[in-house]
Amino acid sequence: VVRVGDTYYMVSTTMHHFPGATIVKSKDLVNWQYCAQPLTQISTRDNYALLNGQDAYAKGMWACAMTYHEGKFYILLNCNDAGGFVLSASDPEGKWELKQLPRSYYDPGMLFDNGKVYVVCGINELRMCELDEDFNHIKDQVVVNGKDGLEGSHLYHIGDYYYIYATYGGWPSGQTVFRSKNIFGPYEEVKKMLVEKTINGQPNTIHQGALFDTPNGEWWTIMQEDLGCLGRMPNLQPVKWEDGWPVVGNNGIPY
Protein backbone atom coordinates (compact mmCIF):
# COMPACT_ATOMS: atom_id res chain seq x y z
CA VAL A 1 0.00 0.00 0.00
CA VAL A 2 1.20 3.51 -0.82
CA ARG A 3 -0.44 6.90 -0.37
CA VAL A 4 -0.25 9.57 -3.06
CA GLY A 5 -1.88 12.77 -1.87
CA ASP A 6 -5.25 11.75 -0.43
CA THR A 7 -5.50 8.46 -2.35
CA TYR A 8 -4.25 5.03 -1.24
CA TYR A 9 -3.18 2.39 -3.74
CA MET A 10 -2.89 -1.31 -2.90
CA VAL A 11 -1.34 -3.96 -5.15
CA SER A 12 -1.97 -7.67 -4.64
CA THR A 13 -0.14 -10.86 -5.54
CA THR A 14 -1.76 -12.53 -8.55
CA MET A 15 0.76 -15.30 -9.26
CA HIS A 16 -0.07 -17.10 -12.55
CA HIS A 17 -3.15 -14.98 -13.36
CA PHE A 18 -2.99 -12.50 -16.26
CA PRO A 19 -3.67 -9.66 -16.47
CA GLY A 20 -2.22 -9.37 -13.00
CA ALA A 21 -0.67 -7.25 -10.25
CA THR A 22 -4.17 -5.97 -9.55
CA ILE A 23 -4.25 -2.45 -8.09
CA VAL A 24 -7.19 -1.05 -6.14
CA LYS A 25 -7.58 2.48 -4.80
CA SER A 26 -9.32 4.14 -1.86
CA LYS A 27 -9.83 7.49 -0.18
CA ASP A 28 -10.64 6.09 3.28
CA LEU A 29 -8.78 2.72 3.58
CA VAL A 30 -12.14 0.92 3.93
CA ASN A 31 -13.93 1.32 0.60
CA TRP A 32 -11.79 0.18 -2.34
CA GLN A 33 -12.41 0.22 -6.07
CA TYR A 34 -10.68 -1.22 -9.10
CA CYS A 35 -7.78 0.80 -10.50
CA ALA A 36 -5.68 -1.29 -12.90
CA GLN A 37 -4.10 -4.63 -13.81
CA PRO A 38 -0.75 -3.52 -15.25
CA LEU A 39 0.98 -6.90 -15.62
CA THR A 40 0.13 -8.47 -18.98
CA GLN A 41 3.03 -10.89 -19.48
CA ILE A 42 6.26 -11.99 -17.80
CA SER A 43 7.36 -14.83 -20.09
CA THR A 44 6.70 -16.34 -23.50
CA ARG A 45 7.74 -19.80 -22.36
CA ASP A 46 5.34 -22.68 -23.01
CA ASN A 47 4.25 -22.93 -19.39
CA TYR A 48 3.01 -19.31 -19.43
CA ALA A 49 1.16 -19.87 -22.71
CA LEU A 50 -0.38 -23.23 -21.66
CA LEU A 51 1.35 -24.94 -24.58
CA ASN A 52 2.65 -28.51 -24.95
CA GLY A 53 0.93 -29.63 -21.77
CA GLN A 54 2.83 -27.17 -19.57
CA ASP A 55 1.50 -24.64 -17.06
CA ALA A 56 2.71 -22.07 -14.53
CA TYR A 57 0.05 -22.59 -11.90
CA ALA A 58 1.11 -21.35 -8.42
CA LYS A 59 4.16 -19.69 -9.99
CA GLY A 60 4.50 -16.23 -11.53
CA MET A 61 4.26 -13.03 -9.53
CA TRP A 62 4.97 -13.34 -5.80
CA ALA A 63 5.08 -10.61 -3.16
CA CYS A 64 6.00 -7.26 -4.71
CA ALA A 65 6.92 -3.72 -3.68
CA MET A 66 5.12 -0.57 -4.82
CA THR A 67 6.22 3.02 -4.35
CA TYR A 68 5.74 6.50 -5.81
CA HIS A 69 8.67 8.75 -6.68
CA GLU A 70 8.81 12.08 -8.50
CA GLY A 71 5.52 11.65 -10.31
CA LYS A 72 5.81 7.96 -11.19
CA PHE A 73 4.54 4.71 -9.72
CA TYR A 74 6.91 1.75 -9.52
CA ILE A 75 6.14 -1.90 -8.81
CA LEU A 76 9.10 -4.22 -8.24
CA LEU A 77 8.08 -7.80 -9.04
CA ASN A 78 9.61 -11.01 -7.79
CA CYS A 79 8.89 -13.97 -10.06
CA ASN A 80 10.86 -16.87 -8.62
CA ASP A 81 10.58 -18.90 -11.85
CA ALA A 82 10.95 -16.05 -14.36
CA GLY A 83 13.21 -13.40 -12.80
CA GLY A 84 12.78 -9.84 -11.58
CA PHE A 85 10.80 -7.07 -13.26
CA VAL A 86 9.79 -3.49 -12.64
CA LEU A 87 6.56 -1.87 -13.79
CA SER A 88 6.35 1.92 -14.03
CA ALA A 89 3.69 4.48 -14.97
CA SER A 90 2.90 8.14 -14.45
CA ASP A 91 -0.84 7.40 -14.44
CA PRO A 92 -1.77 4.20 -12.59
CA GLU A 93 -4.87 3.82 -14.78
CA GLY A 94 -2.91 4.45 -17.97
CA LYS A 95 -0.09 2.65 -19.75
CA TRP A 96 2.50 0.78 -17.69
CA GLU A 97 5.98 -0.09 -18.93
CA LEU A 98 7.55 -3.45 -18.03
CA LYS A 99 11.31 -3.82 -17.71
CA GLN A 100 13.06 -7.11 -17.00
CA LEU A 101 15.91 -6.95 -14.49
CA PRO A 102 19.11 -9.02 -14.54
CA ARG A 103 18.17 -10.62 -11.21
CA SER A 104 15.21 -11.21 -8.93
CA TYR A 105 14.62 -9.89 -5.40
CA TYR A 106 12.74 -12.25 -3.07
CA ASP A 107 9.89 -10.52 -1.19
CA PRO A 108 11.32 -7.06 -1.89
CA GLY A 109 10.87 -3.79 -0.07
CA MET A 110 11.81 -0.76 -2.17
CA LEU A 111 12.84 2.79 -1.28
CA PHE A 112 14.01 5.76 -3.37
CA ASP A 113 16.44 7.73 -1.22
CA ASN A 114 19.13 10.31 -2.05
CA GLY A 115 19.25 9.49 -5.75
CA LYS A 116 19.47 5.73 -5.27
CA VAL A 117 17.04 2.84 -5.13
CA TYR A 118 17.39 0.52 -2.17
CA VAL A 119 15.83 -2.93 -2.04
CA VAL A 120 15.73 -5.18 1.00
CA CYS A 121 14.99 -8.81 0.18
CA GLY A 122 15.44 -12.43 1.20
CA ILE A 123 14.24 -15.13 3.56
CA ASN A 124 16.02 -16.06 6.83
CA GLU A 125 18.77 -13.65 5.73
CA LEU A 126 17.92 -10.14 4.57
CA ARG A 127 20.16 -8.35 2.09
CA MET A 128 20.18 -4.61 1.42
CA CYS A 129 20.73 -3.94 -2.28
CA GLU A 130 21.75 -0.61 -3.79
CA LEU A 131 20.59 0.15 -7.34
CA ASP A 132 20.74 3.21 -9.54
CA GLU A 133 17.49 4.89 -10.62
CA ASP A 134 17.45 2.73 -13.79
CA PHE A 135 17.39 -0.33 -11.51
CA ASN A 136 20.92 -1.44 -12.35
CA HIS A 137 22.40 -3.38 -9.43
CA ILE A 138 25.36 -1.68 -7.73
CA LYS A 139 26.05 -3.66 -4.57
CA ASP A 140 24.42 -5.53 -1.69
CA GLN A 141 25.26 -6.85 1.73
CA VAL A 142 23.64 -8.89 4.48
CA VAL A 143 21.97 -6.67 7.09
CA VAL A 144 19.96 -9.27 9.08
CA ASN A 145 20.77 -12.97 9.35
CA GLY A 146 20.03 -16.05 11.42
CA LYS A 147 16.28 -15.30 11.56
CA ASP A 148 14.32 -18.44 10.71
CA GLY A 149 11.39 -17.71 8.41
CA LEU A 150 11.97 -13.94 8.23
CA GLU A 151 10.62 -12.59 4.91
CA GLY A 152 7.99 -10.26 3.42
CA SER A 153 10.04 -7.10 3.99
CA HIS A 154 9.06 -3.50 3.30
CA LEU A 155 11.51 -0.60 3.59
CA TYR A 156 10.85 2.92 4.90
CA HIS A 157 12.76 6.06 5.85
CA ILE A 158 10.80 7.70 8.68
CA GLY A 159 12.40 10.46 10.70
CA ASP A 160 15.97 9.57 11.62
CA TYR A 161 15.59 5.84 10.96
CA TYR A 162 15.40 3.34 8.16
CA TYR A 163 12.86 0.65 9.02
CA ILE A 164 12.58 -2.91 7.72
CA TYR A 165 8.98 -3.99 8.35
CA ALA A 166 8.92 -7.77 8.01
CA THR A 167 7.21 -11.00 8.97
CA TYR A 168 8.18 -14.34 10.40
CA GLY A 169 6.24 -16.35 7.83
CA GLY A 170 4.73 -19.79 7.93
CA TRP A 171 2.08 -20.92 10.38
CA PRO A 172 1.57 -19.31 12.80
CA SER A 173 3.06 -15.96 11.75
CA GLY A 174 4.21 -12.78 13.42
CA GLN A 175 5.17 -9.22 12.47
CA THR A 176 8.40 -7.50 13.45
CA VAL A 177 10.46 -4.42 12.59
CA PHE A 178 14.16 -3.50 12.48
CA ARG A 179 15.65 -0.03 12.45
CA SER A 180 18.96 1.72 11.78
CA LYS A 181 20.18 5.24 11.12
CA ASN A 182 22.30 3.86 8.27
CA ILE A 183 20.67 2.11 5.30
CA PHE A 184 23.29 -0.65 5.48
CA GLY A 185 22.98 -1.07 9.24
CA PRO A 186 23.67 -2.26 11.79
CA TYR A 187 19.96 -2.93 12.41
CA GLU A 188 18.34 -3.56 15.76
CA GLU A 189 15.12 -5.52 16.12
CA VAL A 190 12.22 -4.35 18.24
CA LYS A 191 12.37 -6.11 21.61
CA LYS A 192 8.71 -7.18 21.59
CA MET A 193 7.17 -8.47 18.37
CA LEU A 194 4.70 -6.04 16.81
CA VAL A 195 2.27 -8.95 16.51
CA GLU A 196 3.21 -12.20 18.25
CA LYS A 197 3.03 -15.61 16.53
CA THR A 198 0.49 -16.75 19.08
CA ILE A 199 -2.08 -14.56 20.82
CA ASN A 200 -3.81 -15.82 23.97
CA GLY A 201 -2.68 -19.32 23.08
CA GLN A 202 -4.12 -19.20 19.56
CA PRO A 203 -2.16 -19.03 16.28
CA ASN A 204 -1.90 -15.52 14.87
CA THR A 205 -3.26 -15.13 11.35
CA ILE A 206 -2.35 -11.47 10.70
CA HIS A 207 1.08 -10.61 9.27
CA GLN A 208 3.09 -9.21 6.31
CA GLY A 209 1.99 -5.85 5.02
CA ALA A 210 2.57 -2.15 4.58
CA LEU A 211 3.07 0.78 6.95
CA PHE A 212 1.85 4.26 5.96
CA ASP A 213 0.48 7.57 7.20
CA THR A 214 -2.62 9.61 6.39
CA PRO A 215 -2.70 13.27 5.30
CA ASN A 216 -3.62 14.28 8.87
CA GLY A 217 -0.68 12.41 10.42
CA GLU A 218 -2.30 9.16 11.60
CA TRP A 219 -0.42 5.91 11.03
CA TRP A 220 -1.93 2.62 9.89
CA THR A 221 -0.89 -0.77 8.63
CA ILE A 222 -2.60 -3.15 6.24
CA MET A 223 -1.49 -6.73 6.64
CA GLN A 224 -2.83 -9.98 5.25
CA GLU A 225 -5.07 -12.22 7.34
CA ASP A 226 -5.00 -15.95 6.61
CA LEU A 227 -8.62 -17.10 6.41
CA GLY A 228 -8.18 -20.64 5.18
CA CYS A 229 -10.20 -21.47 2.07
CA LEU A 230 -11.17 -17.79 1.71
CA GLY A 231 -7.55 -16.82 1.09
CA ARG A 232 -5.59 -13.93 2.53
CA MET A 233 -7.73 -10.86 3.13
CA PRO A 234 -6.50 -7.28 3.82
CA ASN A 235 -6.65 -6.41 7.53
CA LEU A 236 -6.44 -2.76 8.66
CA GLN A 237 -4.87 -1.94 12.02
CA PRO A 238 -3.99 1.40 13.69
CA VAL A 239 -0.37 2.21 14.49
CA LYS A 240 1.08 4.48 17.18
CA TRP A 241 4.72 5.33 17.83
CA GLU A 242 6.60 4.84 21.09
CA ASP A 243 10.32 5.64 21.45
CA GLY A 244 10.76 5.51 17.69
CA TRP A 245 9.08 2.11 17.30
CA PRO A 246 5.67 1.39 15.72
CA VAL A 247 3.04 -0.29 17.93
CA VAL A 248 0.32 -2.21 16.08
CA GLY A 249 -3.31 -2.59 17.12
CA ASN A 250 -4.07 -2.71 20.83
CA ASN A 251 -0.45 -2.84 22.07
CA GLY A 252 0.38 -5.72 19.74
CA ILE A 253 -2.99 -7.46 19.71
CA PRO A 254 -4.94 -6.90 16.47
CA TYR A 255 -8.44 -5.47 16.85
Wavefront OBJ file of the C-alpha trace (Angstrom):
o trace
v 0.000 0.000 0.000
v 1.201 3.513 -0.823
v -0.439 6.899 -0.367
v -0.249 9.573 -3.064
v -1.882 12.774 -1.866
v -5.249 11.748 -0.427
v -5.501 8.465 -2.348
v -4.255 5.033 -1.242
v -3.183 2.392 -3.736
v -2.887 -1.310 -2.897
v -1.342 -3.963 -5.147
v -1.966 -7.665 -4.638
v -0.142 -10.864 -5.543
v -1.762 -12.528 -8.545
v 0.764 -15.302 -9.264
v -0.071 -17.099 -12.553
v -3.151 -14.984 -13.360
v -2.995 -12.505 -16.261
v -3.671 -9.657 -16.474
v -2.215 -9.372 -12.996
v -0.666 -7.248 -10.250
v -4.169 -5.969 -9.553
v -4.252 -2.452 -8.086
v -7.193 -1.053 -6.139
v -7.576 2.477 -4.796
v -9.315 4.140 -1.864
v -9.834 7.492 -0.182
v -10.638 6.089 3.281
v -8.782 2.718 3.576
v -12.141 0.919 3.927
v -13.929 1.321 0.604
v -11.795 0.178 -2.341
v -12.415 0.220 -6.070
v -10.677 -1.224 -9.098
v -7.777 0.801 -10.501
v -5.679 -1.293 -12.897
v -4.096 -4.628 -13.812
v -0.748 -3.516 -15.247
v 0.979 -6.901 -15.615
v 0.132 -8.472 -18.978
v 3.032 -10.890 -19.476
v 6.260 -11.986 -17.804
v 7.355 -14.827 -20.093
v 6.701 -16.340 -23.505
v 7.735 -19.799 -22.363
v 5.345 -22.679 -23.011
v 4.248 -22.926 -19.387
v 3.014 -19.311 -19.427
v 1.157 -19.872 -22.711
v -0.380 -23.231 -21.665
v 1.346 -24.943 -24.585
v 2.653 -28.513 -24.954
v 0.933 -29.629 -21.767
v 2.830 -27.170 -19.568
v 1.502 -24.641 -17.063
v 2.708 -22.069 -14.529
v 0.046 -22.590 -11.899
v 1.115 -21.354 -8.417
v 4.163 -19.693 -9.986
v 4.497 -16.234 -11.534
v 4.262 -13.033 -9.526
v 4.966 -13.339 -5.796
v 5.080 -10.609 -3.159
v 6.002 -7.258 -4.713
v 6.917 -3.716 -3.682
v 5.116 -0.567 -4.820
v 6.225 3.023 -4.348
v 5.739 6.497 -5.806
v 8.673 8.747 -6.677
v 8.811 12.079 -8.497
v 5.517 11.646 -10.306
v 5.811 7.957 -11.185
v 4.535 4.713 -9.719
v 6.912 1.750 -9.523
v 6.141 -1.898 -8.806
v 9.098 -4.224 -8.237
v 8.082 -7.803 -9.043
v 9.612 -11.009 -7.791
v 8.885 -13.966 -10.058
v 10.862 -16.872 -8.622
v 10.576 -18.899 -11.846
v 10.947 -16.047 -14.360
v 13.206 -13.397 -12.804
v 12.782 -9.841 -11.585
v 10.795 -7.072 -13.264
v 9.793 -3.487 -12.636
v 6.555 -1.871 -13.790
v 6.349 1.916 -14.034
v 3.691 4.481 -14.965
v 2.900 8.140 -14.448
v -0.840 7.403 -14.436
v -1.769 4.196 -12.589
v -4.865 3.818 -14.776
v -2.907 4.453 -17.966
v -0.087 2.649 -19.752
v 2.496 0.776 -17.689
v 5.980 -0.088 -18.925
v 7.546 -3.445 -18.033
v 11.307 -3.821 -17.706
v 13.061 -7.109 -16.996
v 15.911 -6.946 -14.491
v 19.106 -9.023 -14.538
v 18.168 -10.616 -11.207
v 15.209 -11.211 -8.927
v 14.618 -9.889 -5.404
v 12.743 -12.249 -3.072
v 9.888 -10.521 -1.192
v 11.316 -7.059 -1.886
v 10.871 -3.794 -0.066
v 11.807 -0.759 -2.165
v 12.842 2.791 -1.283
v 14.006 5.755 -3.375
v 16.445 7.725 -1.219
v 19.132 10.306 -2.047
v 19.254 9.488 -5.750
v 19.472 5.726 -5.269
v 17.035 2.835 -5.134
v 17.393 0.524 -2.166
v 15.832 -2.930 -2.042
v 15.733 -5.184 1.003
v 14.990 -8.812 0.179
v 15.443 -12.427 1.197
v 14.240 -15.127 3.555
v 16.017 -16.058 6.831
v 18.775 -13.654 5.728
v 17.918 -10.140 4.571
v 20.161 -8.347 2.093
v 20.176 -4.615 1.417
v 20.735 -3.941 -2.278
v 21.749 -0.606 -3.788
v 20.587 0.148 -7.343
v 20.736 3.208 -9.540
v 17.487 4.885 -10.618
v 17.445 2.731 -13.786
v 17.386 -0.326 -11.511
v 20.917 -1.437 -12.352
v 22.399 -3.375 -9.426
v 25.358 -1.684 -7.728
v 26.049 -3.659 -4.569
v 24.419 -5.528 -1.692
v 25.257 -6.846 1.733
v 23.638 -8.889 4.480
v 21.974 -6.667 7.092
v 19.957 -9.269 9.076
v 20.766 -12.970 9.354
v 20.026 -16.046 11.417
v 16.276 -15.297 11.560
v 14.316 -18.443 10.712
v 11.386 -17.705 8.414
v 11.967 -13.941 8.234
v 10.619 -12.586 4.912
v 7.988 -10.258 3.422
v 10.037 -7.103 3.992
v 9.061 -3.499 3.304
v 11.513 -0.604 3.591
v 10.848 2.921 4.898
v 12.755 6.064 5.847
v 10.801 7.703 8.678
v 12.401 10.465 10.696
v 15.965 9.566 11.623
v 15.593 5.839 10.957
v 15.403 3.338 8.157
v 12.859 0.655 9.024
v 12.579 -2.910 7.720
v 8.980 -3.986 8.353
v 8.924 -7.771 8.010
v 7.210 -11.004 8.973
v 8.179 -14.345 10.396
v 6.236 -16.346 7.826
v 4.726 -19.790 7.935
v 2.083 -20.920 10.379
v 1.572 -19.312 12.798
v 3.061 -15.962 11.745
v 4.210 -12.775 13.425
v 5.171 -9.222 12.473
v 8.397 -7.495 13.453
v 10.460 -4.422 12.591
v 14.159 -3.502 12.477
v 15.652 -0.026 12.453
v 18.964 1.718 11.779
v 20.181 5.244 11.119
v 22.296 3.857 8.267
v 20.666 2.112 5.299
v 23.289 -0.652 5.482
v 22.981 -1.067 9.239
v 23.667 -2.263 11.788
v 19.959 -2.930 12.413
v 18.342 -3.564 15.763
v 15.118 -5.522 16.119
v 12.221 -4.347 18.236
v 12.367 -6.110 21.615
v 8.713 -7.184 21.595
v 7.168 -8.469 18.368
v 4.698 -6.040 16.805
v 2.272 -8.952 16.508
v 3.214 -12.198 18.246
v 3.032 -15.605 16.527
v 0.491 -16.755 19.081
v -2.084 -14.557 20.819
v -3.810 -15.818 23.969
v -2.678 -19.324 23.078
v -4.122 -19.196 19.555
v -2.155 -19.033 16.278
v -1.897 -15.523 14.868
v -3.264 -15.134 11.346
v -2.345 -11.471 10.696
v 1.075 -10.606 9.270
v 3.093 -9.209 6.313
v 1.991 -5.852 5.016
v 2.572 -2.153 4.583
v 3.073 0.776 6.953
v 1.853 4.258 5.956
v 0.482 7.569 7.201
v -2.623 9.608 6.393
v -2.703 13.274 5.297
v -3.615 14.284 8.871
v -0.680 12.408 10.415
v -2.298 9.162 11.596
v -0.419 5.908 11.031
v -1.932 2.621 9.894
v -0.888 -0.774 8.626
v -2.604 -3.145 6.243
v -1.487 -6.733 6.644
v -2.834 -9.977 5.248
v -5.069 -12.218 7.342
v -4.997 -15.950 6.607
v -8.615 -17.103 6.414
v -8.178 -20.644 5.181
v -10.197 -21.468 2.065
v -11.171 -17.788 1.711
v -7.552 -16.825 1.089
v -5.586 -13.933 2.535
v -7.729 -10.855 3.135
v -6.500 -7.284 3.821
v -6.649 -6.413 7.529
v -6.442 -2.764 8.659
v -4.868 -1.937 12.024
v -3.993 1.399 13.691
v -0.370 2.207 14.493
v 1.081 4.476 17.176
v 4.716 5.332 17.834
v 6.604 4.843 21.095
v 10.319 5.637 21.448
v 10.764 5.508 17.687
v 9.084 2.106 17.305
v 5.674 1.390 15.725
v 3.042 -0.290 17.929
v 0.324 -2.209 16.079
v -3.312 -2.592 17.122
v -4.070 -2.709 20.827
v -0.448 -2.836 22.067
v 0.378 -5.718 19.738
v -2.987 -7.460 19.707
v -4.941 -6.899 16.473
v -8.438 -5.467 16.854
l 1 2 3 4 5 6 7 8 9 10 11 12 13 14 15 16 17 18 19 20 21 22 23 24 25 26 27 28 29 30 31 32 33 34 35 36 37 38 39 40 41 42 43 44 45 46 47 48 49 50 51 52 53 54 55 56 57 58 59 60 61 62 63 64 65 66 67 68 69 70 71 72 73 74 75 76 77 78 79 80 81 82 83 84 85 86 87 88 89 90 91 92 93 94 95 96 97 98 99 100 101 102 103 104 105 106 107 108 109 110 111 112 113 114 115 116 117 118 119 120 121 122 123 124 125 126 127 128 129 130 131 132 133 134 135 136 137 138 139 140 141 142 143 144 145 146 147 148 149 150 151 152 153 154 155 156 157 158 159 160 161 162 163 164 165 166 167 168 169 170 171 172 173 174 175 176 177 178 179 180 181 182 183 184 185 186 187 188 189 190 191 192 193 194 195 196 197 198 199 200 201 202 203 204 205 206 207 208 209 210 211 212 213 214 215 216 217 218 219 220 221 222 223 224 225 226 227 228 229 230 231 232 233 234 235 236 237 238 239 240 241 242 243 244 245 246 247 248 249 250 251 252 253 254 255
